[in-house]
Amino acid sequence: MPKTPGAESRPMHKPLRWLWLALAVIVLDLATKYAASAWLAYARPVPVLPFFDLTLLHNTGAAFSFLAGHDGWQRWFFATIAVGASVGLSLWMRRLKAHETLLAVALALIIGGALGNLYDRLVHGYVVDFLSFHWGQRYYFPAFNLADVAITLGAAGIILESLRDGWRQRRNKAGS
């Protein structure tokens, strides 16, 4: 709840300053992908925990290898989506209100994740994945990377902020 009247509509001071977080995500993502590519043999799991392996894989598709089996057009399709989403989310970030810090963090995480995976698509033609969770030796969740983690956390942040906004509006209506 804002402390001063009108704070809900006051614009955020320098909202694009949150792009430092996107840059940190990109650097950490690319560094871990580089390390995975240098230290892991392709498709040979290295057990870390009973339910978690490090497994180097190359994904030419999107989430869950969606469209991975196609002729290569999907590389440019997903690259275009990443660029468009990053521009759109940056424009959204510029319009944030002073109280929307969680939303700024969420948008920065998504931008950083999208650009980290975009780099892979443009440079390698595939996204480097290496985090692999499983149940026993039978049920495997699709491998992913830190960019994917950032995108997922960012999406969760947007959902949480949306819920908080709804709760705020209901509380304000009830208090009127």
PyMOL CGO cylinders between C-alpha atoms (Angstrom):
from pymol import cmd
from pymol.cgo import CYLINDER

trace = [
    CYLINDER, 0.00, 0.00, 0.00, 1.50, 3.39, -0.95, 0.3, 1, 1, 1, 1, 1, 1,
    CYLINDER, 1.50, 3.39, -0.95, 2.31, 5.76, 1.87, 0.3, 1, 1, 1, 1, 1, 1,
    CYLINDER, 2.31, 5.76, 1.87, 1.42, 8.97, 0.05, 0.3, 1, 1, 1, 1, 1, 1,
    CYLINDER, 1.42, 8.97, 0.05, -1.71, 9.84, -1.90, 0.3, 1, 1, 1, 1, 1, 1,
    CYLINDER, -1.71, 9.84, -1.90, -1.26, 9.41, -5.65, 0.3, 1, 1, 1, 1, 1, 1,
    CYLINDER, -1.26, 9.41, -5.65, 1.78, 7.12, -5.30, 0.3, 1, 1, 1, 1, 1, 1,
    CYLINDER, 1.78, 7.12, -5.30, -0.11, 4.39, -7.20, 0.3, 1, 1, 1, 1, 1, 1,
    CYLINDER, -0.11, 4.39, -7.20, -0.07, 6.52, -10.36, 0.3, 1, 1, 1, 1, 1, 1,
    CYLINDER, -0.07, 6.52, -10.36, 3.38, 8.11, -9.95, 0.3, 1, 1, 1, 1, 1, 1,
    CYLINDER, 3.38, 8.11, -9.95, 5.85, 6.78, -12.58, 0.3, 1, 1, 1, 1, 1, 1,
    CYLINDER, 5.85, 6.78, -12.58, 8.85, 4.74, -11.48, 0.3, 1, 1, 1, 1, 1, 1,
    CYLINDER, 8.85, 4.74, -11.48, 12.07, 6.75, -11.28, 0.3, 1, 1, 1, 1, 1, 1,
    CYLINDER, 12.07, 6.75, -11.28, 14.43, 5.42, -14.01, 0.3, 1, 1, 1, 1, 1, 1,
    CYLINDER, 14.43, 5.42, -14.01, 12.66, 2.08, -14.63, 0.3, 1, 1, 1, 1, 1, 1,
    CYLINDER, 12.66, 2.08, -14.63, 15.24, 0.99, -17.22, 0.3, 1, 1, 1, 1, 1, 1,
    CYLINDER, 15.24, 0.99, -17.22, 17.83, 0.85, -14.45, 0.3, 1, 1, 1, 1, 1, 1,
    CYLINDER, 17.83, 0.85, -14.45, 16.47, -2.67, -13.86, 0.3, 1, 1, 1, 1, 1, 1,
    CYLINDER, 16.47, -2.67, -13.86, 18.07, -3.75, -17.13, 0.3, 1, 1, 1, 1, 1, 1,
    CYLINDER, 18.07, -3.75, -17.13, 21.28, -4.35, -15.11, 0.3, 1, 1, 1, 1, 1, 1,
    CYLINDER, 21.28, -4.35, -15.11, 19.50, -7.47, -13.85, 0.3, 1, 1, 1, 1, 1, 1,
    CYLINDER, 19.50, -7.47, -13.85, 18.85, -8.59, -17.44, 0.3, 1, 1, 1, 1, 1, 1,
    CYLINDER, 18.85, -8.59, -17.44, 22.55, -8.10, -18.19, 0.3, 1, 1, 1, 1, 1, 1,
    CYLINDER, 22.55, -8.10, -18.19, 23.49, -10.14, -15.10, 0.3, 1, 1, 1, 1, 1, 1,
    CYLINDER, 23.49, -10.14, -15.10, 21.17, -12.95, -16.26, 0.3, 1, 1, 1, 1, 1, 1,
    CYLINDER, 21.17, -12.95, -16.26, 22.76, -12.92, -19.73, 0.3, 1, 1, 1, 1, 1, 1,
    CYLINDER, 22.76, -12.92, -19.73, 26.32, -13.04, -18.36, 0.3, 1, 1, 1, 1, 1, 1,
    CYLINDER, 26.32, -13.04, -18.36, 25.56, -15.81, -15.85, 0.3, 1, 1, 1, 1, 1, 1,
    CYLINDER, 25.56, -15.81, -15.85, 23.58, -17.80, -18.43, 0.3, 1, 1, 1, 1, 1, 1,
    CYLINDER, 23.58, -17.80, -18.43, 26.28, -17.61, -21.10, 0.3, 1, 1, 1, 1, 1, 1,
    CYLINDER, 26.28, -17.61, -21.10, 29.04, -18.39, -18.60, 0.3, 1, 1, 1, 1, 1, 1,
    CYLINDER, 29.04, -18.39, -18.60, 27.25, -21.53, -17.37, 0.3, 1, 1, 1, 1, 1, 1,
    CYLINDER, 27.25, -21.53, -17.37, 26.48, -22.65, -20.93, 0.3, 1, 1, 1, 1, 1, 1,
    CYLINDER, 26.48, -22.65, -20.93, 30.14, -22.15, -21.85, 0.3, 1, 1, 1, 1, 1, 1,
    CYLINDER, 30.14, -22.15, -21.85, 31.24, -24.19, -18.82, 0.3, 1, 1, 1, 1, 1, 1,
    CYLINDER, 31.24, -24.19, -18.82, 28.73, -26.94, -19.59, 0.3, 1, 1, 1, 1, 1, 1,
    CYLINDER, 28.73, -26.94, -19.59, 29.87, -27.09, -23.22, 0.3, 1, 1, 1, 1, 1, 1,
    CYLINDER, 29.87, -27.09, -23.22, 33.54, -27.20, -22.18, 0.3, 1, 1, 1, 1, 1, 1,
    CYLINDER, 33.54, -27.20, -22.18, 33.27, -29.75, -19.37, 0.3, 1, 1, 1, 1, 1, 1,
    CYLINDER, 33.27, -29.75, -19.37, 30.42, -32.08, -20.31, 0.3, 1, 1, 1, 1, 1, 1,
    CYLINDER, 30.42, -32.08, -20.31, 30.29, -34.69, -23.04, 0.3, 1, 1, 1, 1, 1, 1,
    CYLINDER, 30.29, -34.69, -23.04, 27.19, -34.39, -25.21, 0.3, 1, 1, 1, 1, 1, 1,
    CYLINDER, 27.19, -34.39, -25.21, 24.18, -36.38, -23.93, 0.3, 1, 1, 1, 1, 1, 1,
    CYLINDER, 24.18, -36.38, -23.93, 26.21, -38.11, -21.18, 0.3, 1, 1, 1, 1, 1, 1,
    CYLINDER, 26.21, -38.11, -21.18, 24.61, -37.40, -17.80, 0.3, 1, 1, 1, 1, 1, 1,
    CYLINDER, 24.61, -37.40, -17.80, 26.78, -36.50, -14.82, 0.3, 1, 1, 1, 1, 1, 1,
    CYLINDER, 26.78, -36.50, -14.82, 24.78, -37.39, -11.69, 0.3, 1, 1, 1, 1, 1, 1,
    CYLINDER, 24.78, -37.39, -11.69, 24.74, -34.65, -9.04, 0.3, 1, 1, 1, 1, 1, 1,
    CYLINDER, 24.74, -34.65, -9.04, 21.79, -35.74, -6.90, 0.3, 1, 1, 1, 1, 1, 1,
    CYLINDER, 21.79, -35.74, -6.90, 19.51, -38.79, -7.13, 0.3, 1, 1, 1, 1, 1, 1,
    CYLINDER, 19.51, -38.79, -7.13, 17.01, -36.65, -9.09, 0.3, 1, 1, 1, 1, 1, 1,
    CYLINDER, 17.01, -36.65, -9.09, 19.35, -34.20, -10.86, 0.3, 1, 1, 1, 1, 1, 1,
    CYLINDER, 19.35, -34.20, -10.86, 22.04, -34.58, -13.53, 0.3, 1, 1, 1, 1, 1, 1,
    CYLINDER, 22.04, -34.58, -13.53, 24.15, -32.22, -15.57, 0.3, 1, 1, 1, 1, 1, 1,
    CYLINDER, 24.15, -32.22, -15.57, 23.53, -33.29, -19.17, 0.3, 1, 1, 1, 1, 1, 1,
    CYLINDER, 23.53, -33.29, -19.17, 24.71, -31.27, -22.16, 0.3, 1, 1, 1, 1, 1, 1,
    CYLINDER, 24.71, -31.27, -22.16, 22.02, -31.12, -24.86, 0.3, 1, 1, 1, 1, 1, 1,
    CYLINDER, 22.02, -31.12, -24.86, 21.38, -28.87, -27.87, 0.3, 1, 1, 1, 1, 1, 1,
    CYLINDER, 21.38, -28.87, -27.87, 17.81, -27.73, -28.46, 0.3, 1, 1, 1, 1, 1, 1,
    CYLINDER, 17.81, -27.73, -28.46, 16.96, -26.37, -31.91, 0.3, 1, 1, 1, 1, 1, 1,
    CYLINDER, 16.96, -26.37, -31.91, 13.34, -25.84, -30.86, 0.3, 1, 1, 1, 1, 1, 1,
    CYLINDER, 13.34, -25.84, -30.86, 11.68, -23.96, -28.04, 0.3, 1, 1, 1, 1, 1, 1,
    CYLINDER, 11.68, -23.96, -28.04, 10.44, -25.11, -24.63, 0.3, 1, 1, 1, 1, 1, 1,
    CYLINDER, 10.44, -25.11, -24.63, 10.18, -28.91, -24.38, 0.3, 1, 1, 1, 1, 1, 1,
    CYLINDER, 10.18, -28.91, -24.38, 11.94, -29.09, -27.81, 0.3, 1, 1, 1, 1, 1, 1,
    CYLINDER, 11.94, -29.09, -27.81, 8.81, -27.71, -29.49, 0.3, 1, 1, 1, 1, 1, 1,
    CYLINDER, 8.81, -27.71, -29.49, 9.43, -27.61, -33.28, 0.3, 1, 1, 1, 1, 1, 1,
    CYLINDER, 9.43, -27.61, -33.28, 12.95, -29.02, -32.86, 0.3, 1, 1, 1, 1, 1, 1,
    CYLINDER, 12.95, -29.02, -32.86, 12.54, -31.54, -35.67, 0.3, 1, 1, 1, 1, 1, 1,
    CYLINDER, 12.54, -31.54, -35.67, 11.99, -28.98, -38.42, 0.3, 1, 1, 1, 1, 1, 1,
    CYLINDER, 11.99, -28.98, -38.42, 14.37, -27.77, -41.17, 0.3, 1, 1, 1, 1, 1, 1,
    CYLINDER, 14.37, -27.77, -41.17, 15.81, -24.72, -39.40, 0.3, 1, 1, 1, 1, 1, 1,
    CYLINDER, 15.81, -24.72, -39.40, 13.21, -22.03, -40.04, 0.3, 1, 1, 1, 1, 1, 1,
    CYLINDER, 13.21, -22.03, -40.04, 12.27, -22.23, -36.36, 0.3, 1, 1, 1, 1, 1, 1,
    CYLINDER, 12.27, -22.23, -36.36, 15.68, -20.75, -35.42, 0.3, 1, 1, 1, 1, 1, 1,
    CYLINDER, 15.68, -20.75, -35.42, 14.72, -17.45, -37.03, 0.3, 1, 1, 1, 1, 1, 1,
    CYLINDER, 14.72, -17.45, -37.03, 11.12, -17.66, -35.87, 0.3, 1, 1, 1, 1, 1, 1,
    CYLINDER, 11.12, -17.66, -35.87, 12.17, -18.00, -32.21, 0.3, 1, 1, 1, 1, 1, 1,
    CYLINDER, 12.17, -18.00, -32.21, 14.89, -15.37, -32.65, 0.3, 1, 1, 1, 1, 1, 1,
    CYLINDER, 14.89, -15.37, -32.65, 12.27, -12.92, -33.94, 0.3, 1, 1, 1, 1, 1, 1,
    CYLINDER, 12.27, -12.92, -33.94, 10.02, -13.71, -30.98, 0.3, 1, 1, 1, 1, 1, 1,
    CYLINDER, 10.02, -13.71, -30.98, 12.91, -13.12, -28.54, 0.3, 1, 1, 1, 1, 1, 1,
    CYLINDER, 12.91, -13.12, -28.54, 13.76, -9.75, -30.09, 0.3, 1, 1, 1, 1, 1, 1,
    CYLINDER, 13.76, -9.75, -30.09, 10.11, -8.68, -30.23, 0.3, 1, 1, 1, 1, 1, 1,
    CYLINDER, 10.11, -8.68, -30.23, 9.45, -9.78, -26.67, 0.3, 1, 1, 1, 1, 1, 1,
    CYLINDER, 9.45, -9.78, -26.67, 12.56, -8.01, -25.37, 0.3, 1, 1, 1, 1, 1, 1,
    CYLINDER, 12.56, -8.01, -25.37, 11.61, -4.76, -27.10, 0.3, 1, 1, 1, 1, 1, 1,
    CYLINDER, 11.61, -4.76, -27.10, 7.98, -5.02, -25.97, 0.3, 1, 1, 1, 1, 1, 1,
    CYLINDER, 7.98, -5.02, -25.97, 8.93, -5.82, -22.36, 0.3, 1, 1, 1, 1, 1, 1,
    CYLINDER, 8.93, -5.82, -22.36, 11.44, -2.93, -22.32, 0.3, 1, 1, 1, 1, 1, 1,
    CYLINDER, 11.44, -2.93, -22.32, 8.70, -0.56, -23.47, 0.3, 1, 1, 1, 1, 1, 1,
    CYLINDER, 8.70, -0.56, -23.47, 6.41, -1.94, -20.77, 0.3, 1, 1, 1, 1, 1, 1,
    CYLINDER, 6.41, -1.94, -20.77, 9.21, -1.43, -18.23, 0.3, 1, 1, 1, 1, 1, 1,
    CYLINDER, 9.21, -1.43, -18.23, 9.48, 2.25, -19.22, 0.3, 1, 1, 1, 1, 1, 1,
    CYLINDER, 9.48, 2.25, -19.22, 5.83, 2.74, -18.20, 0.3, 1, 1, 1, 1, 1, 1,
    CYLINDER, 5.83, 2.74, -18.20, 6.01, 1.16, -14.76, 0.3, 1, 1, 1, 1, 1, 1,
    CYLINDER, 6.01, 1.16, -14.76, 4.64, 2.93, -11.70, 0.3, 1, 1, 1, 1, 1, 1,
    CYLINDER, 4.64, 2.93, -11.70, 6.68, 3.66, -8.59, 0.3, 1, 1, 1, 1, 1, 1,
    CYLINDER, 6.68, 3.66, -8.59, 5.22, 0.73, -6.62, 0.3, 1, 1, 1, 1, 1, 1,
    CYLINDER, 5.22, 0.73, -6.62, 5.80, -1.92, -9.34, 0.3, 1, 1, 1, 1, 1, 1,
    CYLINDER, 5.80, -1.92, -9.34, 9.26, -3.11, -8.29, 0.3, 1, 1, 1, 1, 1, 1,
    CYLINDER, 9.26, -3.11, -8.29, 8.37, -6.80, -8.49, 0.3, 1, 1, 1, 1, 1, 1,
    CYLINDER, 8.37, -6.80, -8.49, 7.11, -6.28, -12.03, 0.3, 1, 1, 1, 1, 1, 1,
    CYLINDER, 7.11, -6.28, -12.03, 10.36, -4.50, -12.98, 0.3, 1, 1, 1, 1, 1, 1,
    CYLINDER, 10.36, -4.50, -12.98, 12.39, -7.44, -11.66, 0.3, 1, 1, 1, 1, 1, 1,
    CYLINDER, 12.39, -7.44, -11.66, 10.14, -9.93, -13.47, 0.3, 1, 1, 1, 1, 1, 1,
    CYLINDER, 10.14, -9.93, -13.47, 10.41, -8.11, -16.79, 0.3, 1, 1, 1, 1, 1, 1,
    CYLINDER, 10.41, -8.11, -16.79, 14.21, -7.83, -16.45, 0.3, 1, 1, 1, 1, 1, 1,
    CYLINDER, 14.21, -7.83, -16.45, 14.47, -11.58, -15.75, 0.3, 1, 1, 1, 1, 1, 1,
    CYLINDER, 14.47, -11.58, -15.75, 12.44, -12.42, -18.86, 0.3, 1, 1, 1, 1, 1, 1,
    CYLINDER, 12.44, -12.42, -18.86, 14.42, -10.01, -21.03, 0.3, 1, 1, 1, 1, 1, 1,
    CYLINDER, 14.42, -10.01, -21.03, 17.73, -11.44, -19.79, 0.3, 1, 1, 1, 1, 1, 1,
    CYLINDER, 17.73, -11.44, -19.79, 16.58, -15.02, -20.34, 0.3, 1, 1, 1, 1, 1, 1,
    CYLINDER, 16.58, -15.02, -20.34, 15.23, -14.29, -23.80, 0.3, 1, 1, 1, 1, 1, 1,
    CYLINDER, 15.23, -14.29, -23.80, 18.45, -12.57, -24.87, 0.3, 1, 1, 1, 1, 1, 1,
    CYLINDER, 18.45, -12.57, -24.87, 20.63, -15.32, -23.37, 0.3, 1, 1, 1, 1, 1, 1,
    CYLINDER, 20.63, -15.32, -23.37, 18.82, -17.94, -25.45, 0.3, 1, 1, 1, 1, 1, 1,
    CYLINDER, 18.82, -17.94, -25.45, 18.77, -15.59, -28.46, 0.3, 1, 1, 1, 1, 1, 1,
    CYLINDER, 18.77, -15.59, -28.46, 22.57, -15.45, -28.38, 0.3, 1, 1, 1, 1, 1, 1,
    CYLINDER, 22.57, -15.45, -28.38, 22.71, -19.25, -28.56, 0.3, 1, 1, 1, 1, 1, 1,
    CYLINDER, 22.71, -19.25, -28.56, 20.25, -19.39, -31.46, 0.3, 1, 1, 1, 1, 1, 1,
    CYLINDER, 20.25, -19.39, -31.46, 22.12, -16.80, -33.48, 0.3, 1, 1, 1, 1, 1, 1,
    CYLINDER, 22.12, -16.80, -33.48, 25.65, -18.04, -32.76, 0.3, 1, 1, 1, 1, 1, 1,
    CYLINDER, 25.65, -18.04, -32.76, 25.17, -21.83, -32.53, 0.3, 1, 1, 1, 1, 1, 1,
    CYLINDER, 25.17, -21.83, -32.53, 21.83, -22.47, -34.23, 0.3, 1, 1, 1, 1, 1, 1,
    CYLINDER, 21.83, -22.47, -34.23, 20.58, -24.18, -31.05, 0.3, 1, 1, 1, 1, 1, 1,
    CYLINDER, 20.58, -24.18, -31.05, 20.15, -23.43, -27.35, 0.3, 1, 1, 1, 1, 1, 1,
    CYLINDER, 20.15, -23.43, -27.35, 22.56, -25.10, -24.92, 0.3, 1, 1, 1, 1, 1, 1,
    CYLINDER, 22.56, -25.10, -24.92, 20.67, -26.94, -22.15, 0.3, 1, 1, 1, 1, 1, 1,
    CYLINDER, 20.67, -26.94, -22.15, 22.34, -28.79, -19.29, 0.3, 1, 1, 1, 1, 1, 1,
    CYLINDER, 22.34, -28.79, -19.29, 20.10, -28.95, -16.20, 0.3, 1, 1, 1, 1, 1, 1,
    CYLINDER, 20.10, -28.95, -16.20, 18.25, -32.26, -16.11, 0.3, 1, 1, 1, 1, 1, 1,
    CYLINDER, 18.25, -32.26, -16.11, 15.77, -33.34, -13.42, 0.3, 1, 1, 1, 1, 1, 1,
    CYLINDER, 15.77, -33.34, -13.42, 14.27, -36.82, -13.30, 0.3, 1, 1, 1, 1, 1, 1,
    CYLINDER, 14.27, -36.82, -13.30, 12.35, -39.31, -11.20, 0.3, 1, 1, 1, 1, 1, 1,
    CYLINDER, 12.35, -39.31, -11.20, 14.24, -42.57, -11.12, 0.3, 1, 1, 1, 1, 1, 1,
    CYLINDER, 14.24, -42.57, -11.12, 15.68, -43.52, -14.47, 0.3, 1, 1, 1, 1, 1, 1,
    CYLINDER, 15.68, -43.52, -14.47, 12.33, -43.43, -16.23, 0.3, 1, 1, 1, 1, 1, 1,
    CYLINDER, 12.33, -43.43, -16.23, 10.72, -39.99, -15.96, 0.3, 1, 1, 1, 1, 1, 1,
    CYLINDER, 10.72, -39.99, -15.96, 12.77, -37.05, -17.21, 0.3, 1, 1, 1, 1, 1, 1,
    CYLINDER, 12.77, -37.05, -17.21, 11.79, -33.39, -17.27, 0.3, 1, 1, 1, 1, 1, 1,
    CYLINDER, 11.79, -33.39, -17.27, 13.16, -31.72, -20.43, 0.3, 1, 1, 1, 1, 1, 1,
    CYLINDER, 13.16, -31.72, -20.43, 16.64, -30.29, -19.90, 0.3, 1, 1, 1, 1, 1, 1,
    CYLINDER, 16.64, -30.29, -19.90, 16.90, -26.53, -19.51, 0.3, 1, 1, 1, 1, 1, 1,
    CYLINDER, 16.90, -26.53, -19.51, 19.37, -23.73, -18.68, 0.3, 1, 1, 1, 1, 1, 1,
    CYLINDER, 19.37, -23.73, -18.68, 19.62, -20.62, -16.48, 0.3, 1, 1, 1, 1, 1, 1,
    CYLINDER, 19.62, -20.62, -16.48, 17.95, -18.44, -19.12, 0.3, 1, 1, 1, 1, 1, 1,
    CYLINDER, 17.95, -18.44, -19.12, 14.92, -20.72, -18.91, 0.3, 1, 1, 1, 1, 1, 1,
    CYLINDER, 14.92, -20.72, -18.91, 14.97, -20.42, -15.10, 0.3, 1, 1, 1, 1, 1, 1,
    CYLINDER, 14.97, -20.42, -15.10, 15.03, -16.61, -15.38, 0.3, 1, 1, 1, 1, 1, 1,
    CYLINDER, 15.03, -16.61, -15.38, 12.13, -16.62, -17.86, 0.3, 1, 1, 1, 1, 1, 1,
    CYLINDER, 12.13, -16.62, -17.86, 10.09, -18.91, -15.59, 0.3, 1, 1, 1, 1, 1, 1,
    CYLINDER, 10.09, -18.91, -15.59, 10.80, -16.82, -12.48, 0.3, 1, 1, 1, 1, 1, 1,
    CYLINDER, 10.80, -16.82, -12.48, 9.92, -13.67, -14.44, 0.3, 1, 1, 1, 1, 1, 1,
    CYLINDER, 9.92, -13.67, -14.44, 6.62, -15.16, -15.58, 0.3, 1, 1, 1, 1, 1, 1,
    CYLINDER, 6.62, -15.16, -15.58, 5.84, -16.19, -11.99, 0.3, 1, 1, 1, 1, 1, 1,
    CYLINDER, 5.84, -16.19, -11.99, 6.65, -12.62, -10.88, 0.3, 1, 1, 1, 1, 1, 1,
    CYLINDER, 6.65, -12.62, -10.88, 4.22, -11.17, -13.44, 0.3, 1, 1, 1, 1, 1, 1,
    CYLINDER, 4.22, -11.17, -13.44, 1.50, -13.54, -12.23, 0.3, 1, 1, 1, 1, 1, 1,
    CYLINDER, 1.50, -13.54, -12.23, 2.19, -12.68, -8.59, 0.3, 1, 1, 1, 1, 1, 1,
    CYLINDER, 2.19, -12.68, -8.59, 2.17, -8.95, -9.33, 0.3, 1, 1, 1, 1, 1, 1,
    CYLINDER, 2.17, -8.95, -9.33, -1.11, -9.34, -11.19, 0.3, 1, 1, 1, 1, 1, 1,
    CYLINDER, -1.11, -9.34, -11.19, -2.63, -11.14, -8.20, 0.3, 1, 1, 1, 1, 1, 1,
    CYLINDER, -2.63, -11.14, -8.20, -1.29, -8.50, -5.80, 0.3, 1, 1, 1, 1, 1, 1,
    CYLINDER, -1.29, -8.50, -5.80, -2.77, -5.76, -7.99, 0.3, 1, 1, 1, 1, 1, 1,
    CYLINDER, -2.77, -5.76, -7.99, -6.16, -7.48, -7.91, 0.3, 1, 1, 1, 1, 1, 1,
    CYLINDER, -6.16, -7.48, -7.91, -5.99, -7.82, -4.13, 0.3, 1, 1, 1, 1, 1, 1,
    CYLINDER, -5.99, -7.82, -4.13, -5.02, -4.14, -3.84, 0.3, 1, 1, 1, 1, 1, 1,
    CYLINDER, -5.02, -4.14, -3.84, -7.96, -3.07, -6.00, 0.3, 1, 1, 1, 1, 1, 1,
    CYLINDER, -7.96, -3.07, -6.00, -10.43, -5.18, -3.98, 0.3, 1, 1, 1, 1, 1, 1,
    CYLINDER, -10.43, -5.18, -3.98, -9.05, -3.80, -0.71, 0.3, 1, 1, 1, 1, 1, 1,
    CYLINDER, -9.05, -3.80, -0.71, -9.35, -0.25, -2.01, 0.3, 1, 1, 1, 1, 1, 1,
    CYLINDER, -9.35, -0.25, -2.01, -12.95, -0.84, -3.15, 0.3, 1, 1, 1, 1, 1, 1,
    CYLINDER, -12.95, -0.84, -3.15, -13.84, -2.37, 0.24, 0.3, 1, 1, 1, 1, 1, 1,
    CYLINDER, -13.84, -2.37, 0.24, -12.31, 0.61, 2.05, 0.3, 1, 1, 1, 1, 1, 1,
    CYLINDER, -12.31, 0.61, 2.05, -14.23, 3.17, -0.05, 0.3, 1, 1, 1, 1, 1, 1,
]
cmd.load_cgo(trace, "trace")
